[in-house]
């Protein structure tokens, strides 16, 4: 067996996933932002998840008058939509893919999604934690 076949057999147990960062842009006119969360979607596993972490000190360094409670509420709402069920509000009946696409749609609010990236994973929930540690914390 060649190395090419070995690599492809190891990759075959992985599934494609998509992810986007959640950015907090306290003053749009200045264009500054901090990463505050990550959204992960894996179609093959019907998984959509979000993990957030708001560094309040960094946010207030960008804008001392930032509405920290409002930002936390917006981040919590994203996690609720990903979780589905009654806490997802109108998105409660939507499948994982539809909820992810709705959350990554461009918007001009304080909490904004970044561009979508892709990767391979065997465990999308663990990938969500890994990306949060790598890109947000």
Buried (B, 14 or more C-beta within 10 A) or exposed (E): EEEEEEEEEEEEEEBEBBBBBBBBBBEEEEEBBBBBBBBBBBBEBEBBBBBBBBBEEEBEEBBEEBEBEEBBEBBBBBBBBBBBEEBBEEBBEBEBBEBBBEBBEEEEEBBBBBEBEEBEBEBBBEBBBBBBEEBBE
